[in-house]
Amino acid sequence: MLNLQITKEQVFSLLEQLSWTEQQEILQYLSQKLHSQSNPDYASEHPINQLSGKITAFQEINALAWQEQIRSEWDETGLSH
């Protein structure tokens, strides 16, 4: 396994070359990564997981019938090929 020795100065130099938006994305990623490591329950607290069981828009949909309908529409329009 290759072990890279990267200094803090090298990382900062690379970060300075990125746009402000890219820097923010990296900081957000690192913050989430650190938070999830320090808090194992973070995954269950994540906002997307809080939606579990709350979205009911497709609750009454028959998934198999819907899939068959879409496939037949694809076959009719030639999109399946």
HELIX and SHEET records of a PDB file:
HELIX    1   1 LYS A    8  GLU A   16  1                                   9    
HELIX    2   2 TRP A   20  SER A   38  1                                  19    
HELIX    3   3 TYR A   42  GLU A   45  1                                   4    
HELIX    4   4 ASN A   49  LEU A   51  5                                   3    
HELIX    5   5 ALA A   63  THR A   77  1                                  15    
END                                                                             
